[in-house]
């Protein structure tokens, strides 16, 4: 049973361009006592985007160099956070940071996310189910701060960066101002 849902429209960073994307949205839903589902919906002209073909789910690195969806999870009051990356190929990565862009470590002690992909001529929807208790060792109840984002590669190999809100300057999903959503668990 769904306990809560937080939707968010993602906006393109003003320093990047991507006319092929019409809309990009993300949502997070908390289920039972341990699962969170992250949903990303990209609508646009897929023929003008580089979308990796779907494959078997597997761990990979540097997914942000191509089209991928991202989620950053932090507990309110904590400097540390987790970064989760999900590609339309169903490749995934999970990292833990001790503070902003510091102490990056691959998360190897968590269950793999379950990735479901739906692809149509109008766009793609990716649902990533993660076991948040594997990622965040604190007991409930707690308030989770989230940054949901995406990197989209166009047919020319140019990257565009999408988030609910962008801090000034270069795209930076790790910036504290990017953590715009809250979810009580």
N, C-alpha and C positions, 0 to 999 in steps of 0.2 A: 504494500500500500504506500502511496506517495505521502510523504510527510510535509514537504514544501517544494516550491518551484520558483526559480528566479530567472526570468528572461532578460535578454539584453540585445539591442541592435548594435552591431559593430560598425564603426565609422572608419573610413580610409584615412590614413595619416596624410596630412596636407603636403608632405614632401614626396609622396609616392603617387603613382598614377595607375589606374587599371579600369579602363572603360568597359571591359568585358564582364565585370561583376555588377549585377543590378542591385542585389541586396546580400548581406551576410548577417546572420543572427546566431546567437548562442543562448543556451539555457542550461541550468543545472537543477537537478531534482534529487532530493535525498530520499532513499528508500530504507526500509527496515532500520536496523541498528548499525549497519556497516557499509552499505553501498551508496554511491553517488553516481548518477548518470549525467554525463555531459553531452549535450546535443549541439551540433553545429550544422547550420543550413546555409548553403551557398547557392544562390540563384544567379544565373548568368549564361553567357554564351560560352559553353564549355569547349567549343571548337577553337576558341581564341585563348584558352588557358592550357597550361601544362599540368595535367592531373595524372599522377602515376596510376597505372592499372592496378586493380584489386588483386591481391595475392594472399597467401597464407599469413596469418598474424605472426609477427616476429619482432624481437627487439632490434633496434637500429639506432644510430647516432647521427647527429647533425641534420635532423629532419627539417629544421628551420631554414635550410639552404634552398628548399623547394616548397611546393604547396603543402602546408600542414596546419593543423589546428592545435591551439595551445591553451593550457589552463595552469594557473598559478594558485596554489592553496596555502594559506597561512592562518594560524590561530591568532585572533585578536590579542594584541599585547606581546606577541613573539616576533623576534627579528628573523627567525628562520622561516623557510617556506619550501614547498615542493613545486617543481616544474614538470608538467606532463605534456608530451608531444604525441600527436596522432596524425598519421598521414592517410590519405585516401587509399593507399596501397595496403593498409592495415598494419603497416610498420608502426612501432611505438617506442617511446623512451620515457624514462622517469628519472628525475634528478632531485637531490636534496641540497639546499643551500643553508649555511649557518647564518648568513646575513645577506644584504643586497649584493648579488654577484660575487659572494665570497664563500669559500669552503664547498665548492661544487663536488658532489659525489654521486655516482650512479646508484640508484636504488636497486638493490639486488634481493632484498629480504621481503618483498611484497609480492602478492599474487599478481599475475599478468592481467592487464585490463582485458575486458571482453569488448571487441569492436564489431559493430554492425554497420554496414554501408548500404545505402540505397542510392542508385545513380539513375537519373532520367535525362532526357534531352534538355530539360530546363534547369537541372542542377544536381547537387549531391547533398545527402544528409548523412552525417556520421554520428552514431551514438557510441560513446565510450563509457562502459560501466567499470568503475574503479572501486576498490575496497579501501575506503578512506581510513579505516582503523589500522590498516597496514602502513599507511603513509604518515599518519599523525598519531603519535603514541599517547595522546592525552585522552582522558575519560570524558564522556558526555556528562552534563551538557556543556557545550562550548559553542562559541561563535566563530565561524569560518569566514575569512575574507578571501575573495576570489578576484582574479584577473583573467578574463576570457579573451582570447585573441586568435588571430589567424595571420598566416603569411600566404600570399597567393602569387604564383608565378605565371606570367603571361607568355604568349607564344614567342615573344622576343627574348625571353629569359629574364625579364625585369621583375623584381619583387615589389609587391605592395603589402602594406602592413595595416592590419585592422584591429581595432579595440573599441570598447565603449567610449573611452576618453583617452586622449594622448597628452602626456606632459609636454611642455615646451621643448624644442630641440629635436634631435634625432629620435626615431622610433625606439622606445625602450619599455618593453613589457614588464621588466623587473622593477621599474620605478614605483615607489609607494603609492603615487597618485593613480596608478593603473589598477590598483585593487579597489574597484568601485562597487563590487557586489558583496553582500553578506548573507550567510546562511546559518541558521541555528540548528545544531545537531544535538 
